[in-house]
Every structure is written in structure tokens, then in C-alpha cells.
């Protein structure tokens, strides 16, 4: 296995008289045996970063190191990195067993040894019963498992997954998430996973790296990104349903610091209020997650009233879209409750669950 380190890596594409700066000053470390997901919206530089790690793209500047050795000038086959893609890339005329064993055949590994390693991996991925079949007879989930096995059989220093669940339907995706997690635990391998789906990253990763417009915005555990997002973008991207945001003014009301957004006045913690008083700014953006807007009181909560617009029933929970004045926002509620449009509702929140962001830089203040 390998530690993968990117140091001040940039990728600039030239074309038609203009430059596209796809990756900007990227610093990222993936520890030996760690599972790290790279997430972000389309065009943020995720796949370009993976392609530079593998060697399919050459970094414009910066260093890419495996176990401390720079690999910038090494060809992909010299880096001992395996990559699985969204589109499977299986050979149609080969059986599943032949597809999986092909990298070993190309290296001259004897047939008996190839067969042993193919069946070992097939057992791990639960595809032993389809090894005789050709790709055109396999389901999307089966093709993806064959693709993963073919990459893994090389015993790479690092294993790269690029949107590998993109063609898998909901039920199979859940199973594949379980398979990937079990696979990583079994192999103790270094894995780097690119996905646009933050829920996949949360389910699988030791750490998550969030990219935005080619830059690394924040890297950390799921809890770190969820509880203390570095920016408004991270708070919006990590978590489902998305975070509620309000443009607010910091005002003093009856001797207390309050964050006022039209008809809603939210009370921050005493520490946050003190921090905001020390600043010249008075305008901020407040974020509060739907999970933290409660429909029943708890110790230490503060309430405000709203009106239900929409009730979405999702089985074990409901999502309520609410309004107060000109503001629209969401809260999670029990699926057992009786929620009807235009009904009044009292919501409860804890001051410590309020996130305050700078209105211009969008950086987290408190």
C-alpha cells in the first residue's frame, strides 16, 4: 500500500487562446490504508485530480508523491495504481473470469496462479457464480463488481475509484456501498474515491476532501465537515436535506445580541454574540440544518412559529417545507405526525446549532 501526497498541484488546460485552471494549488495527503473521498459539483476538478494521480494527466506544476517518492514523470503502469471507472470498460469478448485475470495474463502470471487469484477476489465480491458469463449478460451491479475485481487483482499501491456507482440503481447502489466498505476493511488498501454524491462519501470514507472551483475547500471526517464546515459551500454540500440559509443582521434587542432575518430573530450563543460584537460587520449569513429545527421542545431550546407549506412523506421521516414572512426553509419531522398545508407549527432550535458565516467571504465565523 502507499501514502499518496499532492503538494501545490496545479492543472492548467490551454485551448483556443484561453486557459482553464482546473486544479489550483492542491495540497492533499491520503495516508497508507486510508479511504478518502473527493467530492464536489461537476467541473470542480475531481476527476482531473484522480487522472493526475494515476498518470493519465500530467500536472502543470506541483508534486505527486507515493511513499515520499515523486512520480510526476512516471507512466501509469510504473505507478502501480489501479483505477475503476464509471463505464466499466470490460472486454466484450472475454468472460468475467478472463476480464478479471487479464492484467495478470499481460504480466505473464501462470494460468493456475491467475485462476486462484481470480476466484479469491470473486469470492470477496460475491461474483463466483458469474465468472463464466460475458459482459452483455451481466447486470450493471455485476459489471461493476467485475470491473472492481479486475482493478484489485493487480494488488496496486493505491486503488482509484472514479464515479464507480454512477450507473448502479438505488437498491444495488446500497449493496455496492456495503461491498466497497467491506472490501476496504478486508484489504486494508489505500483507496481514493471520486463522487458527486456526498451521501456515498459519508457512508464510505475515513476522510472527505471537498473541492470547489478547482480548490480544496476543506478536508476532514464526516463529523468535522458536518458540525464545523469551513465555508457556506461546505455546509450546503454536506448533509441531506440541504442546510437552510438566512441573510441576517446582528442587532441588540433588549440587551441581547440577536441574528434577525426579516420576521425571524435567532438567538446565538453568548460566545458567538460576543465574537460578533467585536466585529465591524453587522450583516452575516446564518445556516441551520433541517435536522436541528425540531418540532418538539427539548432542554435548552428556543422556539419560533411558522406555517407548513409542503409535507413530504419519506417513510421513516417527513420533510416539512415551511414559511414565515418572506422566508422559506425546511425541517425534519417524525413520519408519525399529522402535518397539513397551511397549518401553524412551533419550531425549536438550540443556539449552539446556529452556524454564522461571513456575508462576503462565506467563511465560518462561529
N, C-alpha and C positions, 0 to 999 in steps of 0.2 A: 504494500500500500504506500501512499505518498501524501506528504503535505503539499498542497498547491497554494502558491503565493503569487498575487498580482501586485506589482508596485508601480504606481503612477502610470498605468497603462492607458494609452490613447489609441483610438482608431479613427482615422480621417479618410473618407472616400472623396476622390476627385472625379468630377464629371461635368461636362457642359459648362465649363468656366466657373464652377462654384464648388465649394467644399461642404461636405456633410460630416459633422463631428459626431460620430455615432456613439463613441465611448470617451468619457472625459476623466482623466486623472484618477483612474480606478485603483483603489487600494483594497484588497480583499485577501484574507487568509482562510483556507479550508484545512483544518487540522487533519492529521493522519487518522483515518477511520471515521471521520465526521460526515454527516448527511446535511448538506447546505442547499437550500433552495434559493434561486434567484427569481424574483418576481417583479412585476411592473406592467404597465399598459403596453399595447402594441407600439413598436418603434422606440422603446426606451433603451435598447442596446443589449437585451438579454441574450438572444441567440448569437449576436456578434461576439459577445464575451466568451460564450462557450466555444465558438469556432476558433477564436484565438487560442484558447487553452488547448484545444485538440491539435491545432496547427493548420486548419483549413483556411484561416485568415492570418495574415502577418500583422502584428501590432505596429502601428506607426511610430510609437515611442513607448518607453517603459520596459519593465522586466516581467517575465513569466518564469517562475522557478518551481521545480519539483524537487522536494527534499533539499532545497538550498542550491540546486544546480540550475543555471539559466538554460531554458530550452527554446528561446526565441528563434534560433536558426535551425532547429531540428525539424525534419519532416514528420508528418503524423505517425508513420509507422515506427519512427525512432523514439517517440514519446511514450509508448506503451499505454495509451489511453483508449478505452473502448467507448463508443458512442452509439446510443439508440435514438432513432428519430421517430417523429410522429407518423411518418408514412411507411414504416416497417422496412421497406427496401429489401424484400425477400426475393430470392431467385425462383421464378415461377415453375421452372422445370425440375427443381430439386424437391425432394420430400422435406418435411420438417427436420428430420434427423440429419439429412445432408446439408440443409441450410445452417443448422447449428454447428455441425462439425467442420464446415468449410474453412474457417480461419486456421484450424489445426492441420487440415489437409494441405493448405497452402504453405504451411511451415514444415511439412514433411513428417508430421507425427504419425506413427504406425496406426493402422486401422483398428487394432484391438484396443489401444490406448484411447483413440478418438471415441470409439463406441462406449468405453467405460465412462469417460468424462461427459459425453452427451447424455447418457442415461442418468448419471448422477445429478446433473443440472435439471434434466426433465423431471426427475422426482421432486426436486426442490420447488420447481414451478408448477408441479401437478399437471404435466402435459405428456406423460409417458404413453397414454393411450392414443395420441395423435401423431406420433413420430413417423408413421408410415404415410401420412396424408400429405398432399400438395397444398400450397397456399390458397388456391382457388376453392378449396373445400373447407377452409377454416373460417371461423367467426373472427370478428375484429379483436376480441379479447385473446383468442388463441394465437392469432398472428402476432399480437404484441408480446405475448409470452415467448414465442419462438424468437422474435427479434431480440428480446432481452437476453435469452439464453445464448444466442449467437455472440452477443457482445461480451457476456460474462465469461464465456469459455476460454477467452484469451488470458484470463487471470491478470487483468490490467492493473497498473499502478493507481489509476483513478477511473471511475465509471461515470460517464456523462449522459444525462437523460434530457432530451430536448422535446418538450411538449408530448411525451410519450402516451398520454391519456387522452389526447385531443379527439381521437376517432372512436373512443370507447363510450358506450351508452351508460346511463346513470347507474344501473344495477351492477354492471361489470366494472365500472369505474370504482365503486366501493370495494369490490373484491380485489381489484388491482392495487388499490392503495394499501390494503392489508398485505397483499403479496410482496409489494415493494418494501414495506416496513419489516416484514419477516425476513426478507432476503438480506436487507442491510444488517439486521441483527445476527443472522446466520453467518454471513461472510465477513462482517466487521470491516467492510471496504469503504474507501473514500468515495463518496457519491456527491455529484453536483447536479441538481435538478432544476431545469428551467420550466416555469409555468406562468400563465397569465391568471390562473385560478388560485387566489390566496388561500382558499379552504384546503386545497390539495397540499400547499406548502405547510400550512399549520398542522395538518394531520401527520405529515411525514418527517419534518425537519428537526434537527438539533438546533440549527440557527437559520434565520431567513435574512437575505440581503435584498433590500428594496431599491430598485433603480427607477429614476425619473429623468427623462430628457438626457440620457447618457451618463448621469451621475449617480453614485451611490449615496442615497439619502440617509439610510440607517441600516445597520446590521445588528441582529440580536436574536434572542429567543422569542418565542411566540408571546410570552407574558410581557417581556420588555417592550415589544412593538405595540402590544395591545394596551398596556397600562400607561406607558410613558412614550408615546410616539414623538419623534423629534420634530416633526412638522405636521401641518394640517394635511398634507398629502398622505402621509403615512397613516394618520388617524382615519382618513377617508378610505384608504385602500385596504387596510387590515381590519377585519371584522364584518360580520353579516348579521342583520341588515346594516347598511352604511350609517356612519355617525351623523347625528343631527348637528348642524352648524347654525349659529345665530351671530349676526353683526350686532355688537353691543357697545354701550358707553359705560365707563366706570364712573359711578356717581355716589355721592354721600346722601343717604336717606335716613333720617332720624338717628344720626350718629353712626350708622353702619355703612360700610362700603358694599355697594350692590352693582351687579352687571345687568344693565337694563337693555332689553331688546323689545322695542315697541311696548306691547302690553304685558310682557313677561319681565319680572325682575328676579334674577337668580342671585342667591347669596353664596359667595365664595367662602373658603376657609379664612380664618383670621390671618394665617400666614400668607395666603395669596393676596388678601386685601392689603396687607402691609407692603408686600412687594409691589403691587400696582400703585399704591400711594407714592412710592419712591420714584416713579417714572413720570416723565413729562407727558407721555401719551395718555389719551383718555379713550381712544377707540380700539377695540380688540375684536377677535372672533372667539366665540365660546363653542366648544364641542362637548356634546354629551351623548353617550351611546344609548340606543333604544333599550338595551338590556338594563340600563341604570335609571330609566324612568319607570317607576313602579306604580302599580295600580292599588296596592295596599300599603298602609303605613308600617314602617319599621323604626326601631330605635335610631334616633339621630337624623331622621329625615325631615324635609321641609316640603310643603305642598303648594301647588297652584292648580287652578281649574282650566279645563279645556273642553272642546267639543269633538266627538268622534265624527270623522268623515267617512272612513272606509274600514271595514273589518275583513282581514284576510285570514281564513282558517287554514292552518298548515298541519293539522294532525295533533301533535303533542303541544303545540303553541299557536298563538294568534299574533298577527302583526296589526296594530291599530295605527291608522293614519289620522292625525289629529290637527285641529286648528285652534288658534287663539289670536284674535285680531287678524292681522295680515300674515301671520306666521303659520307654516305647515311643517309638521315633524312627525316622527314615528316612535312608538313604544311597543315593547313586547308584553304580551299578556297571556294569562292562562287560557288554554283552549276550552276549559270548562266554563268560563264566564259567559254571560249573556251580553253581547255587545251589539248595539244597533246604531245606524247612522243618525246623526243629529242629537244623540243623547249627550248630556253633560257628563263629565268624568273628572275626578280629582286625581292628580298625579303627584308622586312623591319622589324626591331625589336627595342624595347625600351631598353636601358641599364638596367633599373630597373627590367626588366623581366628575366634577366640572373641570374641563381642560381649557386653558386660556392660551390663545395664540396671538402673536404679533400680527396686526392687520396688514402690514406691508411685507415683511419677510416671511410670514406664516410659520415662523419658528415657535416651538412650545416655550411659553414663559412659566407656566405653573400648572 
